[in-house]
Amino acid sequence: MAENTNNNEYDVLVIGGGIAGEEAALNLANQNFKVILVEKDLSLGGKMIHLSKVFPTLDCAACITTPKVSETARHPNIHIFTYSEIENIEKKSEREFNATLIEKPTYVEDNCTGCQLCEEKCPVIVKDQYQWDLVGRKAIYIPFSIANPRIAAIDIDNCILCGACEKVCPADCIDFTQIEKKSQIKVKAVIIATGYNLFDAKIIKRYNVGTVKNVITSMQMERQLVPTRPFNNVLRPSDGKMPDNIAYVLCVGSRDETVGNPICSQVCCMYSTKQAQLIMGALPMADVTIYYINIRAFGKGFCEFYQQAKGMGVEFVKGKVARIEQGEDENVILRYEDIIKGTVQEAEHDLVVLSVGILPNTDYTGFFKNGGVEQDKFNYVKQTDELLSPALTSINGVFAAGTSTGPMDIPDTILSAGAASSETASYLRKAK
């Protein structure tokens, strides 16, 4: 925790504890600025900490993220609030912002040792959102194995108040009397690093998500490929069978004006190609087919990565998938337009993965009381000087980092966070 002469005054407020927020916070903290980092989830790490490997190098995502999370959590100039939100921010003067911080109750004190005895005794099982509903978790739970902080939380909406967790807790840290806390903080600058949302594939009715049994999203497949995966291998959800024939449908919720997202999400082609390569390692006998409109492999090593997948035997079919239906033996039927042949065809697969796109996280629109941050036409934070100073926003002293400004991959997110921290440091030094 950061040491402050006044515990409600900081130099910078960073909103979001993903890879962009951590990078920006560390850059500023290493320059001796006092940073408060607010994350709405129970753990730091954002979405990257849940990934298997990164493209195109296939380096372990957790091996990159976990040291960054630990460094952020231990830095003396960074004060972290997880499971907390910013209710509003008011600009009082040129270099003074007042913000209202909300700390939500977890009903577990900070002296929790993470022993998980409470989880063992809890009788309630619900879907685990950190495993994208593939398996269950208890009503009291540690979010995931490498969570930071590694402290349990009680899902009060599903808790039956039986007291089983309280009876076995060796640290006596269960506290059902916790309530939401509000406090006022003062900062000189703000960095928005709120990340992105994933497209909900259920919106596209013709894909019959939830009706056709063996249709999953790309994040559900991603969780089956990580070291902390819920199963021992890649399995299809209906019967636990190891699939022999897997299909990917690209551009689900991207480049589609009918669902309100006409732009490319930039990462779907490559993360699908990455998953295809990992599947061929996990299931050497499986066939993998990727249905695409256009392959966008624009980054360093991306085209070579795509060619490598083709060399491994991944089949790429240029075609638009029109409909997904239930087949025999719980298989899935894809009806698609083969763009090369100009014909409508059908194909049967054991398992279909929908490569969902990126949507803006518009939480930032409700932060500011006296004039909000301006949005671009796609509802991301508008970059007022996109080429020369991409971190600048419409409010002086407020900067944007990472996918709050638009879709981008992990290296670009790191660069964006670096730009935001650099602009913020310059702004603060001018104030002095």
VENQUI-V640906 format. One record per residue. N is the residue number from 1. RES is the residue in three letters. SS is DSSP state (H for helix, E for strand, L for the rest). PSI is psi in whole degrees, 0 to 359 (999 if undefined). D_FIRST is the distance of its C-alpha to the first C-alpha in Angstrom with 1 decimal. Layout:
N & RES & SS & PSI & D_FIRST
N & RES & SS & PSI & D_FIRST
This chain:
1 & MET & L & 147 & 0.0
2 & ALA & L & 145 & 3.8
3 & GLU & L & 120 & 6.5
4 & ASN & L & 143 & 9.3
5 & THR & L & 326 & 12.8
6 & ASN & L & 118 & 13.3
7 & ASN & L & 4 & 10.7
8 & ASN & L & 13 & 12.9
9 & GLU & E & 130 & 13.7
10 & TYR & L & 165 & 12.4
11 & ASP & L & 316 & 14.6
12 & VAL & E & 138 & 14.6
13 & LEU & E & 120 & 14.4
14 & VAL & E & 121 & 14.7
15 & ILE & E & 108 & 16.5
16 & GLY & L & 125 & 16.8
17 & GLY & L & 31 & 14.8
18 & GLY & L & 196 & 17.9
19 & ILE & H & 326 & 18.9
20 & ALA & H & 314 & 19.5
21 & GLY & H & 319 & 16.2
22 & GLU & H & 314 & 14.2
23 & GLU & H & 315 & 16.7
24 & ALA & H & 317 & 16.6
25 & ALA & H & 317 & 12.8
26 & LEU & H & 318 & 12.9
27 & ASN & H & 318 & 16.0
28 & LEU & H & 319 & 14.7
29 & ALA & H & 325 & 11.5
30 & ASN & L & 344 & 13.9
31 & GLN & L & 14 & 16.0
32 & ASN & L & 22 & 13.5
33 & PHE & L & 146 & 13.2
34 & LYS & L & 122 & 10.3
35 & VAL & E & 136 & 9.9
36 & ILE & E & 125 & 9.4
37 & LEU & E & 124 & 10.5
38 & VAL & E & 123 & 12.8
39 & GLU & L & 130 & 14.7
40 & LYS & L & 343 & 17.7
41 & ASP & L & 176 & 18.1
42 & LEU & L & 344 & 16.7
43 & SER & L & 154 & 15.3
44 & LEU & L & 166 & 14.2
45 & GLY & L & 339 & 17.2
46 & GLY & L & 212 & 19.7
47 & LYS & L & 336 & 23.3
48 & MET & H & 327 & 23.3
49 & ILE & H & 347 & 21.7
50 & HIS & H & 0 & 24.9
51 & LEU & L & 163 & 27.4
52 & SER & L & 290 & 29.6
53 & LYS & E & 168 & 30.3
54 & VAL & E & 148 & 30.2
55 & PHE & L & 153 & 33.4
56 & PRO & L & 6 & 35.4
57 & THR & L & 342 & 34.1
58 & LEU & L & 33 & 33.4
59 & ASP & E & 152 & 30.3
60 & CYS & E & 123 & 28.1
61 & ALA & H & 317 & 25.6
62 & ALA & H & 327 & 23.1
63 & CYS & H & 334 & 23.4
64 & ILE & H & 318 & 22.3
65 & THR & H & 316 & 19.6
66 & THR & H & 315 & 17.9
67 & PRO & H & 324 & 16.8
68 & LYS & H & 318 & 15.5
69 & VAL & H & 314 & 13.5
70 & SER & H & 318 & 12.1
71 & GLU & H & 319 & 11.4
72 & THR & H & 314 & 9.6
73 & ALA & H & 331 & 7.4
74 & ARG & H & 354 & 6.8
75 & HIS & L & 130 & 6.8
76 & PRO & L & 342 & 5.3
77 & ASN & L & 5 & 6.8
78 & ILE & E & 123 & 5.8
79 & HIS & E & 120 & 4.7
80 & ILE & E & 135 & 6.9
81 & PHE & E & 108 & 9.8
82 & THR & L & 164 & 12.5
83 & TYR & L & 43 & 16.0
84 & SER & E & 160 & 15.7
85 & GLU & E & 158 & 18.0
86 & ILE & E & 121 & 18.9
87 & GLU & E & 314 & 22.1
88 & ASN & E & 160 & 23.3
89 & ILE & E & 133 & 22.6
90 & GLU & E & 128 & 25.0
91 & LYS & E & 114 & 25.7
92 & LYS & E & 326 & 26.5
93 & SER & E & 188 & 27.5
94 & GLU & L & 319 & 27.6
95 & ARG & L & 48 & 23.9
96 & GLU & E & 122 & 22.4
97 & PHE & E & 138 & 21.4
98 & ASN & E & 130 & 20.8
99 & ALA & E & 146 & 19.3
100 & THR & E & 119 & 19.5
101 & LEU & E & 131 & 16.7
102 & ILE & E & 120 & 18.0
103 & GLU & E & 114 & 16.0
104 & LYS & L & 146 & 18.7
105 & PRO & L & 135 & 19.5
106 & THR & L & 349 & 19.3
107 & TYR & L & 18 & 21.2
108 & VAL & E & 130 & 19.1
109 & GLU & L & 164 & 16.5
110 & ASP & L & 348 & 13.1
111 & ASN & L & 10 & 15.0
112 & CYS & L & 134 & 17.2
113 & THR & L & 355 & 18.1
114 & GLY & L & 26 & 19.5
115 & CYS & L & 339 & 22.9
116 & GLN & L & 16 & 24.7
117 & LEU & H & 327 & 27.4
118 & CYS & H & 321 & 27.0
119 & GLU & H & 319 & 27.9
120 & GLU & H & 323 & 31.0
121 & LYS & H & 340 & 32.3
122 & CYS & L & 129 & 31.6
123 & PRO & L & 354 & 35.1
124 & VAL & L & 131 & 34.1
125 & ILE & E & 129 & 34.0
126 & VAL & E & 173 & 33.2
127 & LYS & E & 140 & 32.8
128 & ASP & L & 108 & 29.7
129 & GLN & H & 337 & 28.4
130 & TYR & H & 344 & 26.2
131 & GLN & H & 21 & 29.6
132 & TRP & L & 44 & 31.3
133 & ASP & L & 16 & 33.4
134 & LEU & L & 328 & 35.1
135 & VAL & L & 184 & 34.4
136 & GLY & E & 168 & 33.1
137 & ARG & E & 172 & 30.0
138 & LYS & E & 168 & 29.7
139 & ALA & L & 334 & 28.7
140 & ILE & E & 131 & 25.7
141 & TYR & E & 154 & 24.1
142 & ILE & L & 128 & 21.3
143 & PRO & L & 309 & 21.5
144 & PHE & L & 168 & 22.4
145 & SER & L & 329 & 22.3
146 & ILE & L & 26 & 19.6
147 & ALA & L & 147 & 17.3
148 & ASN & L & 113 & 13.5
149 & PRO & L & 148 & 12.3
150 & ARG & L & 75 & 15.6
151 & ILE & L & 138 & 16.1
152 & ALA & L & 160 & 19.5
153 & ALA & E & 151 & 20.5
154 & ILE & E & 125 & 23.9
155 & ASP & L & 90 & 26.1
156 & ILE & L & 336 & 27.5
157 & ASP & L & 334 & 30.3
158 & ASN & L & 354 & 31.7
159 & CYS & L & 137 & 30.9
160 & ILE & L & 8 & 34.1
161 & LEU & L & 41 & 32.5
162 & CYS & L & 339 & 34.3
163 & GLY & L & 6 & 31.8
164 & ALA & H & 321 & 32.1
165 & CYS & H & 320 & 28.4
166 & GLU & H & 325 & 27.9
167 & LYS & H & 327 & 30.7
168 & VAL & H & 352 & 29.4
169 & CYS & L & 116 & 25.6
170 & PRO & L & 339 & 25.2
171 & ALA & L & 359 & 21.8
172 & ASP & L & 49 & 23.3
173 & CYS & L & 4 & 20.5
174 & ILE & E & 128 & 22.8
175 & ASP & L & 98 & 22.9
176 & PHE & L & 358 & 25.4
177 & THR & L & 358 & 25.0
178 & GLN & L & 143 & 21.7
179 & ILE & L & 167 & 22.4
180 & GLU & L & 137 & 21.0
181 & LYS & E & 139 & 18.7
182 & LYS & E & 138 & 19.1
183 & SER & E & 157 & 17.2
184 & GLN & E & 134 & 17.9
185 & ILE & E & 152 & 15.7
186 & LYS & E & 133 & 17.1
187 & VAL & E & 164 & 16.7
188 & LYS & L & 340 & 19.1
189 & ALA & E & 160 & 19.3
190 & VAL & E & 136 & 18.9
191 & ILE & E & 123 & 19.1
192 & ILE & E & 114 & 20.8
193 & ALA & L & 53 & 20.1
194 & THR & L & 357 & 21.5
195 & GLY & L & 209 & 23.6
196 & TYR & E & 169 & 27.0
197 & ASN & E & 155 & 28.9
198 & LEU & E & 144 & 31.6
199 & PHE & L & 138 & 35.2
200 & ASP & L & 108 & 36.6
201 & ALA & H & 343 & 39.8
202 & LYS & H & 342 & 41.5
203 & ILE & H & 327 & 42.2
204 & ILE & L & 97 & 44.9
205 & LYS & H & 328 & 47.5
206 & ARG & H & 348 & 49.8
207 & TYR & H & 349 & 47.4
208 & ASN & L & 42 & 47.6
209 & VAL & E & 129 & 44.0
210 & GLY & L & 338 & 44.0
211 & THR & L & 308 & 47.8
212 & VAL & E & 126 & 48.5
213 & LYS & L & 314 & 46.9
214 & ASN & L & 50 & 45.7
215 & VAL & E & 120 & 43.9
216 & ILE & E & 169 & 40.2
217 & THR & E & 167 & 37.6
218 & SER & H & 327 & 36.1
219 & MET & H & 328 & 32.6
220 & GLN & H & 323 & 34.5
221 & MET & H & 320 & 36.1
222 & GLU & H & 318 & 32.9
223 & ARG & H & 336 & 31.5
224 & GLN & L & 354 & 34.7
225 & LEU & L & 356 & 34.2
226 & VAL & L & 160 & 30.7
227 & PRO & L & 330 & 30.3
228 & THR & L & 33 & 28.7
229 & ARG & L & 156 & 31.7
230 & PRO & L & 337 & 33.2
231 & PHE & L & 169 & 36.6
232 & ASN & L & 341 & 38.1
233 & ASN & L & 179 & 39.6
234 & VAL & L & 123 & 40.2
235 & LEU & L & 150 & 42.1
236 & ARG & L & 146 & 43.6
237 & PRO & L & 333 & 42.5
238 & SER & L & 321 & 46.0
239 & ASP & L & 4 & 47.3
240 & GLY & L & 16 & 44.9
241 & LYS & L & 142 & 47.2
242 & MET & L & 117 & 46.1
243 & PRO & L & 145 & 47.3
244 & ASP & L & 339 & 49.9
245 & ASN & E & 104 & 49.9
246 & ILE & E & 138 & 46.8
247 & ALA & E & 145 & 46.7
248 & TYR & E & 135 & 44.1
249 & VAL & E & 114 & 44.6
250 & LEU & E & 166 & 42.9
251 & CYS & E & 39 & 42.1
252 & VAL & E & 105 & 41.4
253 & GLY & L & 7 & 40.1
254 & SER & L & 153 & 40.2
255 & ARG & L & 40 & 43.1
256 & ASP & E & 101 & 44.5
257 & GLU & H & 338 & 45.4
258 & THR & H & 339 & 46.6
259 & VAL & H & 9 & 43.0
260 & GLY & L & 17 & 41.7
261 & ASN & E & 83 & 40.0
262 & PRO & L & 354 & 42.5
263 & ILE & L & 162 & 40.2
264 & CYS & L & 139 & 39.4
265 & SER & L & 355 & 36.0
266 & GLN & L & 334 & 36.2
267 & VAL & L & 345 & 34.5
268 & CYS & H & 318 & 36.9
269 & CYS & H & 314 & 39.7
270 & MET & H & 323 & 37.6
271 & TYR & H & 332 & 35.4
272 & SER & H & 319 & 38.7
273 & THR & H & 320 & 40.2
274 & LYS & H & 310 & 37.3
275 & GLN & H & 322 & 37.6
276 & ALA & H & 317 & 41.4
277 & GLN & H & 320 & 41.0
278 & LEU & H & 324 & 38.6
279 & ILE & H & 319 & 41.1
280 & MET & H & 338 & 43.9
281 & GLY & H & 322 & 42.1
282 & ALA & H & 324 & 41.4
283 & LEU & L & 81 & 44.8
284 & PRO & L & 335 & 47.2
285 & MET & L & 357 & 50.2
286 & ALA & L & 147 & 48.7
287 & ASP & E & 135 & 49.9
288 & VAL & E & 127 & 47.3
289 & THR & E & 133 & 48.5
290 & ILE & E & 118 & 46.5
291 & TYR & E & 121 & 48.2
292 & TYR & E & 161 & 47.1
293 & ILE & L & 305 & 48.3
294 & ASN & L & 141 & 47.1
295 & ILE & L & 123 & 44.9
296 & ARG & L & 98 & 42.4
297 & ALA & L & 74 & 41.2
298 & PHE & L & 344 & 40.3
299 & GLY & L & 177 & 37.4
300 & LYS & L & 121 & 37.6
301 & GLY & L & 0 & 39.2
302 & PHE & H & 316 & 39.4
303 & CYS & H & 319 & 43.2
304 & GLU & H & 324 & 43.6
305 & PHE & H & 317 & 41.2
306 & TYR & H & 314 & 43.5
307 & GLN & H & 325 & 46.6
308 & GLN & H & 319 & 45.2
309 & ALA & H & 319 & 44.8
310 & LYS & H & 321 & 48.4
311 & GLY & H & 334 & 49.5
312 & MET & H & 349 & 47.9
313 & GLY & L & 4 & 50.1
314 & VAL & L & 129 & 47.9
315 & GLU & E & 127 & 50.4
316 & PHE & E & 121 & 49.6
317 & VAL & E & 119 & 51.8
318 & LYS & E & 100 & 52.0
319 & GLY & E & 150 & 52.4
320 & LYS & E & 120 & 51.2
321 & VAL & E & 120 & 50.6
322 & ALA & E & 325 & 52.4
323 & ARG & E & 147 & 52.1
324 & ILE & E & 128 & 50.7
325 & GLU & E & 163 & 52.8
326 & GLN & E & 132 & 53.2
327 & GLY & L & 193 & 55.6
328 & GLU & H & 158 & 57.3
329 & ASP & H & 32 & 55.6
330 & GLU & H & 19 & 52.3
331 & ASN & L & 175 & 52.2
332 & VAL & E & 135 & 51.3
333 & ILE & E & 126 & 53.8
334 & LEU & E & 126 & 52.7
335 & ARG & E & 122 & 55.1
336 & TYR & E & 160 & 54.5
337 & GLU & E & 118 & 56.3
338 & ASP & E & 107 & 56.9
339 & ILE & L & 326 & 56.5
340 & ILE & L & 314 & 58.4
341 & LYS & L & 341 & 61.3
342 & GLY & L & 31 & 61.3
343 & THR & E & 160 & 61.8
344 & VAL & E & 129 & 60.1
345 & GLN & E & 167 & 59.3
346 & GLU & E & 146 & 57.7
347 & ALA & E & 146 & 55.7
348 & GLU & E & 134 & 54.6
349 & HIS & E & 153 & 51.3
350 & ASP & L & 322 & 49.7
351 & LEU & E & 138 & 46.3
352 & VAL & E & 131 & 45.2
353 & VAL & E & 125 & 41.7
354 & LEU & E & 116 & 41.0
355 & SER & E & 90 & 38.8
356 & VAL & E & 150 & 37.0
357 & GLY & L & 182 & 35.8
358 & ILE & E & 136 & 32.8
359 & LEU & E & 155 & 32.7
360 & PRO & E & 141 & 30.6
361 & ASN & L & 107 & 27.7
362 & THR & H & 20 & 28.7
363 & ASP & H & 327 & 25.8
364 & TYR & H & 340 & 25.2
365 & THR & H & 339 & 28.6
366 & GLY & H & 6 & 27.6
367 & PHE & L & 317 & 24.5
368 & PHE & E & 131 & 26.4
369 & LYS & L & 310 & 28.6
370 & ASN & L & 71 & 30.7
371 & GLY & L & 109 & 31.8
372 & GLY & L & 168 & 30.1
373 & VAL & L & 134 & 29.3
374 & GLU & L & 141 & 32.6
375 & GLN & E & 153 & 33.3
376 & ASP & L & 182 & 35.6
377 & LYS & L & 351 & 38.7
378 & PHE & L & 9 & 36.9
379 & ASN & L & 14 & 34.1
380 & TYR & L & 168 & 31.3
381 & VAL & E & 129 & 29.5
382 & LYS & L & 127 & 32.3
383 & GLN & L & 113 & 31.8
384 & THR & L & 338 & 33.7
385 & ASP & E & 75 & 34.3
386 & GLU & L & 326 & 34.1
387 & LEU & L & 314 & 35.6
388 & LEU & L & 322 & 34.3
389 & SER & E & 76 & 30.9
390 & PRO & L & 347 & 30.0
391 & ALA & L & 348 & 26.6
392 & LEU & E & 142 & 28.2
393 & THR & L & 185 & 28.8
394 & SER & L & 349 & 31.2
395 & ILE & L & 125 & 28.7
396 & ASN & L & 126 & 27.9
397 & GLY & L & 355 & 24.1
398 & VAL & E & 127 & 23.5
399 & PHE & E & 158 & 23.4
400 & ALA & E & 144 & 23.9
401 & ALA & L & 149 & 22.8
402 & GLY & H & 210 & 24.2
403 & THR & H & 6 & 26.6
404 & SER & H & 339 & 26.0
405 & THR & L & 352 & 28.8
406 & GLY & L & 167 & 31.1
407 & PRO & L & 138 & 31.7
408 & MET & L & 160 & 30.6
409 & ASP & L & 183 & 29.9
410 & ILE & H & 313 & 26.8
411 & PRO & H & 319 & 27.7
412 & ASP & H & 327 & 28.5
413 & THR & H & 317 & 25.2
414 & ILE & H & 316 & 23.4
415 & LEU & H & 319 & 25.8
416 & SER & H & 317 & 25.2
417 & ALA & H & 323 & 21.4
418 & GLY & H & 319 & 22.2
419 & ALA & H & 318 & 24.7
420 & ALA & H & 317 & 22.4
421 & SER & H & 324 & 19.7
422 & SER & H & 314 & 22.6
423 & GLU & H & 320 & 24.2
424 & THR & H & 316 & 21.0
425 & ALA & H & 317 & 20.5
426 & SER & H & 317 & 24.2
427 & TYR & H & 316 & 24.1
428 & LEU & H & 324 & 21.4
429 & ARG & H & 326 & 23.2
430 & LYS & H & 326 & 26.4
431 & ALA & H & 323 & 25.0
432 & LYS & L & 999 & 24.4
